[in-house]
């Protein structure tokens, strides 16, 4: 493995850690503000943290062969921002009724979904990917489905959000080599922030006291989970296949469970732990097959 690949892998691992512990901040923040208010302020803050990098990136353009027409770029960025809003909103609302650890594992199913969506672009689906999906589905059943054969509250929303995160990964993989990475990150954050704050203004009550009480989780979510982590994702995915990138980002689930255990005193039952193990095995197996796919 060359130095460039090692650098990209390290950035993706750091991204997974920041996102994983971000689930803890997301739960703590909603002790004081609503889900859309939290997302609006954290993605708005994430946009602001990129301003110094945006100034440094001026003048840096992608290779001529990869440049997009302005209309196609605008459509792509708008779609990316809308997909990020859908993914973040579903996840944040779900966290009102589930644990940070469980949210990390169910959200992490996007690493299994990405190769399957690749079929739409005629990318081959290897047997390891199919087997990984089966293991992940079995793990999801043990983790989330009750004896009455129904999903736990919030888990259905998390599963739906995993499909949105999958679309976000694929859109970033297409747009990142054709854009200034920092500008792409800032654009999707700002679109998500605007949409979130618009919904919050219509549906939630926000007070200065509540925002002050939620300042710590918002700061972590905005600066580290959004501003730093999503930017690292964009930068790293310039040099990584989406399926390869997602195997490292799947470790987000482990960091989420660790954060929930250490900071929120969350516990998983033996059945849920077996489910987490199957899901993680499925994620890794799926991506081992995905590494051999042709970009």
KOLVEXKOL-978128 format. One record per residue (C-alpha): residue number from 1; x, y, z. Coordinates in pm, 1 decimal. Layout:
atom n=NUM, px=X, py=Y, pz=Z
...
This chain:
atom n=1, px=0.0, py=0.0, pz=0.0
atom n=2, px=151.2, py=335.8, pz=-103.3
atom n=3, px=179.0, py=644.8, pz=113.4
atom n=4, px=-116.2, py=813.2, pz=-56.5
atom n=5, px=-343.5, py=518.0, pz=24.5
atom n=6, px=-221.8, py=508.4, pz=384.1
atom n=7, px=-292.1, py=878.4, pz=422.4
atom n=8, px=-644.7, py=838.6, pz=284.2
atom n=9, px=-709.9, py=540.6, pz=515.0
atom n=10, px=-594.5, py=735.2, pz=820.7
atom n=11, px=-821.9, py=1026.9, pz=732.1
atom n=12, px=-1117.1, py=790.5, pz=692.3
atom n=13, px=-1044.1, py=622.0, pz=1026.6
atom n=14, px=-1030.5, py=961.1, pz=1197.3
atom n=15, px=-1357.2, py=1049.0, pz=1026.1
atom n=16, px=-1518.1, py=734.1, pz=1167.8
atom n=17, px=-1402.2, py=821.0, pz=1522.7
atom n=18, px=-1533.4, py=1177.9, pz=1503.3
atom n=19, px=-1868.0, py=1061.5, pz=1364.5
atom n=20, px=-1899.1, py=780.2, pz=1617.4
atom n=21, px=-1857.3, py=1005.7, pz=1919.5
atom n=22, px=-2079.8, py=1256.9, pz=1742.4
atom n=23, px=-2379.3, py=1032.0, pz=1818.5
atom n=24, px=-2323.0, py=1105.4, pz=2187.6
atom n=25, px=-2325.2, py=1480.9, pz=2121.5
atom n=26, px=-2640.5, py=1445.7, pz=1911.9
atom n=27, px=-2826.9, py=1276.2, pz=2196.8
atom n=28, px=-2703.5, py=1519.5, pz=2460.3
atom n=29, px=-2793.4, py=1821.2, pz=2247.3
atom n=30, px=-3156.1, py=1715.3, pz=2223.7
atom n=31, px=-3190.3, py=1732.6, pz=2600.9
atom n=32, px=-3233.8, py=2105.5, pz=2536.8
atom n=33, px=-3331.1, py=2170.4, pz=2171.4
atom n=34, px=-3529.4, py=1994.6, pz=1900.5
atom n=35, px=-3369.3, py=1774.0, pz=1631.3
atom n=36, px=-3399.4, py=2026.2, pz=1347.0
atom n=37, px=-3272.4, py=2310.9, pz=1563.5
atom n=38, px=-2971.5, py=2101.9, pz=1662.1
atom n=39, px=-2896.9, py=2005.4, pz=1302.5
atom n=40, px=-2948.0, py=2359.4, pz=1176.4
atom n=41, px=-2700.5, py=2510.0, pz=1420.3
atom n=42, px=-2442.3, py=2231.7, pz=1399.0
atom n=43, px=-2434.7, py=2233.3, pz=1018.7
atom n=44, px=-2434.2, py=2613.1, pz=1017.7
atom n=45, px=-2139.3, py=2610.7, pz=1256.6
atom n=46, px=-1973.8, py=2345.4, pz=1040.8
atom n=47, px=-2000.7, py=2579.0, pz=743.5
atom n=48, px=-1840.4, py=2864.2, pz=937.2
atom n=49, px=-1544.7, py=2647.6, pz=1041.1
atom n=50, px=-1459.9, py=2602.3, pz=673.3
atom n=51, px=-1423.7, py=2972.6, pz=593.1
atom n=52, px=-1042.5, py=2982.5, pz=639.7
atom n=53, px=-1006.1, py=2673.3, pz=421.0
atom n=54, px=-1238.6, py=2819.3, pz=158.8
atom n=55, px=-1014.5, py=3124.4, pz=131.2
atom n=56, px=-704.1, py=2905.6, pz=91.2
atom n=57, px=-874.5, py=2688.9, pz=-174.2
atom n=58, px=-938.2, py=2982.3, pz=-407.4
atom n=59, px=-775.9, py=2926.4, pz=-742.8
atom n=60, px=-742.9, py=2548.7, pz=-703.7
atom n=61, px=-943.2, py=2377.1, pz=-975.1
atom n=62, px=-988.2, py=2012.8, pz=-1074.8
atom n=63, px=-821.2, py=1876.3, pz=-1391.1
atom n=64, px=-989.7, py=1995.7, pz=-1713.6
atom n=65, px=-1098.4, py=1641.4, pz=-1802.6
atom n=66, px=-1301.1, py=1617.3, pz=-1479.7
atom n=67, px=-1461.7, py=1959.5, pz=-1473.2
atom n=68, px=-1840.9, py=1976.3, pz=-1483.2
atom n=69, px=-2058.1, py=2223.1, pz=-1668.2
atom n=70, px=-2193.5, py=2486.7, pz=-1425.4
atom n=71, px=-2550.0, py=2357.6, pz=-1460.3
atom n=72, px=-2455.4, py=1997.4, pz=-1385.5
atom n=73, px=-2240.4, py=2102.7, pz=-1091.6
atom n=74, px=-2523.0, py=2310.6, pz=-944.7
atom n=75, px=-2770.4, py=2023.5, pz=-978.0
atom n=76, px=-2521.5, py=1783.8, pz=-822.5
atom n=77, px=-2448.6, py=2011.0, pz=-524.8
atom n=78, px=-2818.5, py=2081.6, pz=-463.8
atom n=79, px=-2892.9, py=1709.1, pz=-474.1
atom n=80, px=-2605.1, py=1640.3, pz=-233.6
atom n=81, px=-2730.0, py=1901.6, pz=14.0
atom n=82, px=-3087.1, py=1770.6, pz=-2.7
atom n=83, px=-2973.3, py=1409.9, pz=48.6
atom n=84, px=-2756.5, py=1515.1, pz=344.7
atom n=85, px=-3056.5, py=1696.3, pz=495.9
atom n=86, px=-3272.3, py=1385.0, pz=459.2
atom n=87, px=-3007.4, py=1157.4, pz=609.8
atom n=88, px=-2922.8, py=1386.7, pz=902.5
atom n=89, px=-3288.5, py=1464.5, pz=980.4
atom n=90, px=-3399.3, py=1101.5, pz=989.0
atom n=91, px=-3103.2, py=1008.3, pz=1206.8
atom n=92, px=-3152.3, py=1298.6, pz=1447.8
atom n=93, px=-3525.1, py=1235.6, pz=1495.6
atom n=94, px=-3456.8, py=864.9, pz=1549.3
atom n=95, px=-3210.4, py=944.1, pz=1828.7
atom n=96, px=-3502.4, py=1072.0, pz=2035.3
atom n=97, px=-3605.7, py=709.6, pz=2091.3
atom n=98, px=-3295.9, py=493.8, pz=2055.6
atom n=99, px=-2940.7, py=468.4, pz=2190.9
atom n=100, px=-2625.7, py=618.0, pz=2041.8
atom n=101, px=-2465.4, py=273.7, pz=2006.1
atom n=102, px=-2761.1, py=121.8, pz=1824.4
atom n=103, px=-2789.5, py=428.8, pz=1601.7
atom n=104, px=-2424.1, py=390.0, pz=1502.4
atom n=105, px=-2465.4, py=28.2, pz=1398.3
atom n=106, px=-2789.9, py=71.5, pz=1203.3
atom n=107, px=-2661.6, py=385.0, pz=1030.1
atom n=108, px=-2347.3, py=188.1, pz=943.1
atom n=109, px=-2553.4, py=-37.4, pz=716.7
atom n=110, px=-2485.7, py=216.0, pz=441.5
atom n=111, px=-2152.9, py=39.7, pz=384.7
atom n=112, px=-2348.9, py=-269.2, pz=278.8
atom n=113, px=-2601.1, py=-71.2, pz=76.1
atom n=114, px=-2340.0, py=122.4, pz=-127.6
atom n=115, px=-2220.3, py=-177.9, pz=-334.7
atom n=116, px=-2579.1, py=-284.4, pz=-403.0
atom n=117, px=-2665.1, py=62.7, pz=-529.7
atom n=118, px=-2354.6, py=30.7, pz=-746.8
atom n=119, px=-2555.8, py=-215.4, pz=-957.5
atom n=120, px=-2737.3, py=86.7, pz=-1098.3
atom n=121, px=-2401.3, py=189.2, pz=-1251.4
atom n=122, px=-2333.8, py=-169.6, pz=-1365.5
atom n=123, px=-2067.7, py=-234.8, pz=-1105.4
atom n=124, px=-2038.5, py=-611.5, pz=-1041.1
atom n=125, px=-2178.7, py=-750.1, pz=-716.7
atom n=126, px=-1947.7, py=-1018.3, pz=-581.2
atom n=127, px=-2061.6, py=-1312.7, pz=-363.3
atom n=128, px=-1882.8, py=-1167.0, pz=-58.6
atom n=129, px=-2096.8, py=-855.2, pz=-84.9
atom n=130, px=-2418.9, py=-1056.4, pz=-101.9
atom n=131, px=-2314.5, py=-1271.8, pz=196.0
atom n=132, px=-2217.3, py=-961.6, pz=391.4
atom n=133, px=-2564.5, py=-818.3, pz=332.4
atom n=134, px=-2725.6, py=-1135.0, pz=470.6
atom n=135, px=-2509.0, py=-1123.4, pz=783.9
atom n=136, px=-2588.5, py=-755.7, pz=834.3
atom n=137, px=-2961.6, py=-823.2, pz=794.7
atom n=138, px=-2944.4, py=-1102.5, pz=1053.4
atom n=139, px=-2757.2, py=-872.6, pz=1289.5
atom n=140, px=-3013.4, py=-596.0, pz=1240.4
atom n=141, px=-3289.7, py=-840.8, pz=1332.4
atom n=142, px=-3119.5, py=-937.8, pz=1658.5
atom n=143, px=-3032.8, py=-576.9, pz=1742.1
atom n=144, px=-3362.0, py=-409.1, pz=1664.9
atom n=145, px=-3656.8, py=-645.5, pz=1614.2
atom n=146, px=-3859.5, py=-733.5, pz=1922.6
atom n=147, px=-4026.2, py=-1064.6, pz=2004.2
atom n=148, px=-4346.4, py=-928.3, pz=1847.9
atom n=149, px=-4160.8, py=-892.1, pz=1513.4
atom n=150, px=-4162.0, py=-513.1, pz=1511.9
atom n=151, px=-3875.9, py=-266.4, pz=1496.5
atom n=152, px=-3789.3, py=-72.3, pz=1809.0
atom n=153, px=-3898.6, py=295.2, pz=1805.4
atom n=154, px=-3658.9, py=496.3, pz=1595.2
atom n=155, px=-3487.9, py=197.5, pz=1432.5
atom n=156, px=-3701.9, py=215.8, pz=1120.3
atom n=157, px=-3603.6, py=580.4, pz=1072.3
atom n=158, px=-3236.9, py=488.2, pz=1117.7
atom n=159, px=-3267.4, py=215.1, pz=855.9
atom n=160, px=-3421.9, py=462.2, pz=611.9
atom n=161, px=-3146.6, py=712.3, pz=690.4
atom n=162, px=-2887.3, py=447.6, pz=597.3
atom n=163, px=-3017.7, py=458.5, pz=238.7
atom n=164, px=-2980.4, py=836.6, pz=236.4
atom n=165, px=-2623.7, py=809.4, pz=371.4
atom n=166, px=-2549.2, py=558.1, pz=92.9
atom n=167, px=-2666.5, py=806.6, pz=-167.6
atom n=168, px=-2455.9, py=1076.8, pz=-0.7
atom n=169, px=-2141.8, py=859.0, pz=-21.5
atom n=170, px=-2199.6, py=790.4, pz=-391.1
atom n=171, px=-2270.6, py=1155.0, pz=-472.3
atom n=172, px=-1953.7, py=1264.3, pz=-290.9
atom n=173, px=-1754.8, py=998.0, pz=-478.4
atom n=174, px=-1879.5, py=1142.5, pz=-809.1
atom n=175, px=-1848.7, py=1510.6, pz=-721.4
atom n=176, px=-1527.7, py=1515.6, pz=-512.5
atom n=177, px=-1278.3, py=1461.9, pz=-800.1
atom n=178, px=-1467.5, py=1720.6, pz=-1007.5
atom n=179, px=-1485.9, py=1993.8, pz=-742.2
atom n=180, px=-1283.6, py=2185.0, pz=-488.6
atom n=181, px=-1326.8, py=1954.3, pz=-187.0
atom n=182, px=-1371.2, py=2230.4, pz=70.9
atom n=183, px=-1622.0, py=2416.7, pz=-145.2
atom n=184, px=-1818.5, py=2095.5, pz=-196.1
atom n=185, px=-1824.4, py=2030.3, pz=179.7
atom n=186, px=-1928.2, py=2388.2, pz=257.6
atom n=187, px=-2204.8, py=2381.6, pz=-2.2
atom n=188, px=-2367.5, py=2065.2, pz=129.6
atom n=189, px=-2341.0, py=2186.5, pz=491.4
atom n=190, px=-2499.1, py=2523.2, pz=417.3
atom n=191, px=-2787.6, py=2368.2, pz=222.8
atom n=192, px=-2852.4, py=2122.9, pz=505.7
atom n=193, px=-2835.2, py=2403.6, pz=765.3
atom n=194, px=-3080.3, py=2624.4, pz=575.7
atom n=195, px=-3332.5, py=2343.1, pz=527.5
atom n=196, px=-3301.5, py=2232.4, pz=892.1
atom n=197, px=-3347.2, py=2584.1, pz=1031.1
atom n=198, px=-3647.6, py=2639.6, pz=803.4
atom n=199, px=-3817.2, py=2327.0, pz=943.1
atom n=200, px=-3715.2, py=2423.3, pz=1299.1
atom n=201, px=-3869.5, py=2769.0, pz=1257.6
atom n=202, px=-4196.6, py=2609.4, pz=1150.3
atom n=203, px=-4213.9, py=2320.3, pz=1397.6
atom n=204, px=-3994.2, py=2387.1, pz=1702.7
atom n=205, px=-3955.6, py=2647.6, pz=1976.6
atom n=206, px=-3605.1, py=2785.3, pz=2028.0
atom n=207, px=-3492.8, py=2999.5, pz=2321.8
atom n=208, px=-3151.4, py=3155.1, pz=2397.7
atom n=209, px=-3138.2, py=2963.1, pz=2727.5
atom n=210, px=-3191.3, py=2630.9, pz=2549.5
atom n=211, px=-2923.5, py=2709.5, pz=2292.4
atom n=212, px=-2679.7, py=2804.5, pz=2567.3
atom n=213, px=-2749.7, py=2478.6, pz=2751.1
atom n=214, px=-2688.3, py=2281.9, pz=2429.0
atom n=215, px=-2375.0, py=2480.8, pz=2337.6
atom n=216, px=-2127.4, py=2200.6, pz=2416.0
atom n=217, px=-2292.6, py=1930.6, pz=2200.6
atom n=218, px=-2356.5, py=2184.6, pz=1923.4
atom n=219, px=-1990.9, py=2292.9, pz=1925.4
atom n=220, px=-1867.6, py=1933.3, pz=1901.5
atom n=221, px=-2126.2, py=1846.4, pz=1637.2
atom n=222, px=-2054.7, py=2157.8, pz=1431.8
atom n=223, px=-1676.5, py=2179.0, pz=1452.1
atom n=224, px=-1564.7, py=1816.7, pz=1474.6
atom n=225, px=-1849.4, py=1592.2, pz=1356.1
atom n=226, px=-1943.4, py=1822.2, pz=1066.2
atom n=227, px=-1671.0, py=2074.5, pz=984.8
atom n=228, px=-1372.3, py=1843.4, pz=1029.6
atom n=229, px=-1512.1, py=1493.9, pz=967.2
atom n=230, px=-1720.9, py=1559.7, pz=655.2
atom n=231, px=-1436.2, py=1759.3, pz=503.2
atom n=232, px=-1195.3, py=1473.4, pz=572.0
atom n=233, px=-1442.6, py=1242.2, pz=400.0
atom n=234, px=-1450.0, py=1459.3, pz=88.1
atom n=235, px=-1070.7, py=1491.4, pz=78.3
atom n=236, px=-1007.4, py=1120.6, pz=137.4
atom n=237, px=-1267.1, py=1006.8, pz=-115.8
atom n=238, px=-1074.3, py=1184.5, pz=-388.5
atom n=239, px=-828.7, py=893.6, pz=-361.6
atom n=240, px=-1056.0, py=608.4, pz=-252.0
atom n=241, px=-1320.5, py=388.9, pz=-416.8
atom n=242, px=-1655.7, py=441.0, pz=-236.5
atom n=243, px=-1675.9, py=73.8, pz=-132.7
atom n=244, px=-1317.9, py=76.2, pz=-4.5
atom n=245, px=-1373.7, py=401.4, pz=183.6
atom n=246, px=-1685.0, py=272.5, pz=352.8
atom n=247, px=-1510.5, py=-27.9, pz=515.0
atom n=248, px=-1307.9, py=212.4, pz=730.2
atom n=249, px=-1599.9, py=444.5, pz=789.0
atom n=250, px=-1800.3, py=143.8, pz=912.3
atom n=251, px=-1589.8, py=158.5, pz=1228.6
atom n=252, px=-1805.4, py=461.3, pz=1312.5
atom n=253, px=-2046.3, py=205.7, pz=1463.7
atom n=254, px=-1784.2, py=79.4, pz=1709.2
atom n=255, px=-1687.8, py=431.6, pz=1814.1
atom n=256, px=-2058.3, py=514.7, pz=1863.5
atom n=257, px=-2107.6, py=210.4, pz=2088.8
atom n=258, px=-1789.2, py=298.0, pz=2280.8
atom n=259, px=-1900.7, py=659.0, pz=2325.6
atom n=260, px=-2246.4, py=553.1, pz=2441.7
atom n=261, px=-2093.3, py=312.0, pz=2693.2
atom n=262, px=-1835.8, py=555.6, pz=2832.6
atom n=263, px=-2033.4, py=880.5, pz=2830.4
atom n=264, px=-2403.1, py=786.5, pz=2840.1
atom n=265, px=-2379.7, py=460.7, pz=3038.5
atom n=266, px=-2566.2, py=276.9, pz=2764.3
atom n=267, px=-2571.0, py=-103.1, pz=2780.0
atom n=268, px=-2646.7, py=-364.1, pz=2515.1
atom n=269, px=-2810.5, py=-698.7, pz=2590.4
atom n=270, px=-2626.6, py=-1020.3, pz=2490.5
atom n=271, px=-2872.2, py=-1058.9, pz=2199.8
atom n=272, px=-2796.7, py=-704.2, pz=2083.9
atom n=273, px=-2420.0, py=-762.0, pz=2115.1
atom n=274, px=-2448.0, py=-1069.1, pz=1889.3
atom n=275, px=-2646.4, py=-855.3, pz=1645.1
atom n=276, px=-2377.6, py=-586.0, pz=1649.6
atom n=277, px=-2112.2, py=-849.5, pz=1583.2
atom n=278, px=-2302.7, py=-991.7, pz=1285.6
atom n=279, px=-2362.3, py=-645.6, pz=1143.9
atom n=280, px=-1996.5, py=-549.7, pz=1173.1
atom n=281, px=-1890.2, py=-881.1, pz=1016.7
atom n=282, px=-2134.0, py=-823.2, pz=733.3
atom n=283, px=-2004.4, py=-470.4, pz=675.1
atom n=284, px=-1641.8, py=-584.3, pz=661.4
atom n=285, px=-1711.7, py=-893.1, pz=448.0
atom n=286, px=-1916.4, py=-687.4, pz=204.5
atom n=287, px=-1636.0, py=-437.8, pz=159.2
atom n=288, px=-1366.8, py=-703.9, pz=125.2
atom n=289, px=-1553.1, py=-808.5, pz=-185.1
atom n=290, px=-1602.3, py=-445.6, pz=-285.4
atom n=291, px=-1224.7, py=-382.7, pz=-286.7
atom n=292, px=-1186.1, py=-601.5, pz=-592.6
atom n=293, px=-1460.0, py=-424.4, pz=-783.2
atom n=294, px=-1357.9, py=-210.3, pz=-1071.0
atom n=295, px=-1397.0, py=162.7, pz=-995.0
